[in-house]
């Protein structure tokens, strides 16, 4: 697949990230799901997708989301 002639396979994921970040005032923690979708796309297409140039393939956003949710729940329980 040529970068110049073919549609980037991860472009729609990249656009969803930008939309999510704008909607949530650039709070990355609110966009873990779309960030993980992008990472999954880049795991498949990083060699042909120009959109994947800044994505850290080893970073698992779903695990980070789960950890953040657990931390939030622990804080709520400790306040009660």
Residue pairs with C-beta under 8 A, 6 or more apart in sequence:
1 9
1 48
3 48
3 50
6 48
8 14
8 48
8 49
8 50
8 51
9 41
9 44
9 45
9 48
9 49
10 38
10 41
10 42
10 45
10 49
10 51
10 52
11 49
11 51
13 34
13 37
13 38
13 41
13 51
14 38
14 51
16 34
16 37
16 38
17 31
17 34
17 35
17 38
20 30
20 31
20 34
21 27
21 28
21 31
24 30
24 31
28 35
29 64
29 65
29 68
32 61
32 62
32 64
32 65
32 68
33 61
33 62
33 65
35 61
36 60
36 61
36 62
36 65
38 51
38 52
38 55
39 55
39 56
39 57
39 59
39 60
39 61
41 49
41 52
42 49
42 51
42 52
42 55
42 57
43 57
45 52
46 52
46 55
46 57
